[in-house]
Amino acid sequence: CGCVCVCRVSGAFSTLKTALDTQQDALLAQKLEQQRAFEEREEQLRKREIAFEKEKEKMMKMGIDMSDIIELDVGGRAFKTTRATLCAKPDTLLAAMFSGRWEGSLKRLANGAVFLDFNPDLFALLLDHLRSLQLSPGDTKMPSLSLSPEQKETWNAMIEYLGFKGFSAHTLTHTQ
């Protein structure tokens, strides 16, 4: 009985040790994979940072500054604002257009103004909101606007084209 019990305990111990070794190997492999993925992401971030710094340097050489005054002609109406105002919402086409990266590809009129083919009244509302973001960066809520159904359709098209999220006319009030 003593030998049988020792053999059973020894066999159970051996099985348990094998299971623990297998689990340890799996955890080690998982840790190594996570470490490799982390190092890969870290390298990607380093590359993006280097690219960003090169682009920033290029823009500095071009004389691009966020305080630059930008002259616009929107649907025939003249506007003046700062580059910072136009770039107040970074993840938009409008911000990308005026970031300095695409300076040479903007449509310009003979007087140097950048031409944007939008409804000037609606663009003025958007520009006013962007100006308020410059004054109160934490207040990103679009103020309530009163637009006709036709204006809402035009507003939505402009907002969608320029890449603004959360500015759709369904949140706006109707006028008769």
N, C-alpha and C positions, 0 to 999 in steps of 0.2 A: 504494500500500500504506500510506503514511504517513497519508493522509487517511482511509482506511477504518479504520485502527487507532484514530486519534484519535476518529473518529465512534463506533466501538464502545465505546471507553473512556468517552466522553462520555455515550453512551446508557446504559451500565451504571451510571455514576455517577449519572445522573439517576434511574434506576430505584431504585437503592439509597437515594438521598436521599429520594425519595417514600416508600419503605417505612419509613425511619427517621422521617420526619415523621409518618406515619400512626401508627407505634408510639408516638412521643412524645405525639401528641394523645390516644391511647387511655390512656396512663399518666397524663397530666394529668387526663383525665376521671375515671379511677379514683380518683386522689388527691382530687379535688374531691368526689366522691361519698363517699369515706371520711371526709373532713373534715366534710361535711354531716351524715353519720350520727353522728359523734362529737359534734358540737355539739348535735344533737338529743337524744342520750342525756344529755349534760351538762345540758341544759335540763330534761329529765325528772327528773334527780337533784336539781336545784335546787328544782323544784316539790315533790318528795317531802320534801326536807329542810324546806322551809317548812311543809308540812302537818304533818310530824312535830313541829316546834317549836310550832305552834299547838295541836296535840293535847296535847303535854306541858304547855304553859301552862294549857290547860283543865283537865287532870288536877290540876295544882298548885293551881288555884283550888278544885277540889272537895275538896282535902285528901287526895288519893290518894298513898300512900307505900309503897314496897316493904317497909318494916318494919312496916306495919299487921298487927295480929293478926286473922286471919280465923277466924270460928267456922263450922264446918260440921256439918251433920247428914247423915251418909251412911248411908242405909238404916236409920235409927233410932239410930245410934251417933254420939255427939258427938266431934268432932275440933277441935283448935285448932292453927293453924300460921300462918306468916307469908305475906304476899302474895308475897314473893320466892321462897319454897319452891314455891308453886303455879305460879309463872311461871318455874321453873328451866329448863324446856325450851320456849324461846320459840315455836317453830313448831307449837304444839299448841293444841287447842281449850281445854284447861284453862288454859293461859297467857292466851289471849285472853279467856276468861271473867273472869279475875281481874286483868287488866291495868289495870282502872279504866275502860276504854272502855265496858263494858257493865254497869257497876255498878247502874244502875237497872232492868235487865231480869232480874237474877238472882232465882230463886225463893227467897223468904225465909219462914221460919216466924215465928210470933208473937214468939219470943224474939230475932229478928234473925239467927239462924243461916241460912246458905245451905244449901238442901236439894239434895242430889245423890242420885239414886235408883240407887245401885250397891250391890253386895255389900260391906259394911263391912270384912270380913276381907281381901278382895282389894284394896280401895282403900287399906287400911292398908299393904299391901306396896308399892303404888305410892308412897304418901306417904313411906314410909321411904326408898325409893330417891331420891326428889326431895330429901329432907333430906340424904342422903349427897352428892348433887350440890352442894349448898350448901357442904358442908364440903370436898369435893375436886372442884372444877369440872372438872378434866381427866379424872377417872375417870368416863366415861359408860357403862361396861358394866353392864348389869343383872345383879345377882347371881343365882346359880342358885336356883331355887325348886322346891319339891316340891308339885305340884298333882295332884289327881285328874283323870280325863278330864272330868268335869262342870265342875270348877273351871276347867280350861283353856279350855273353851268360853266360860264366863262371863268369864274374864280377857280372852280375845281380843276378845270383843264390847265390853267396857269400854275396852280399849286402842285398838281401832279407832275407837270413837266419839270418844274424847278426842284422837285424832290422833297417838298415839305410834307412831313407826316403829321397828322393831327390837326391840320388846318382846313379840313374839308368843310364845305358849305352846309352839310347836314347838322352841324352844330350852331349854325347861324340862324338869325331870325328872319322872317319873311316881311317884305313890304308889299303894299297893294299897288 
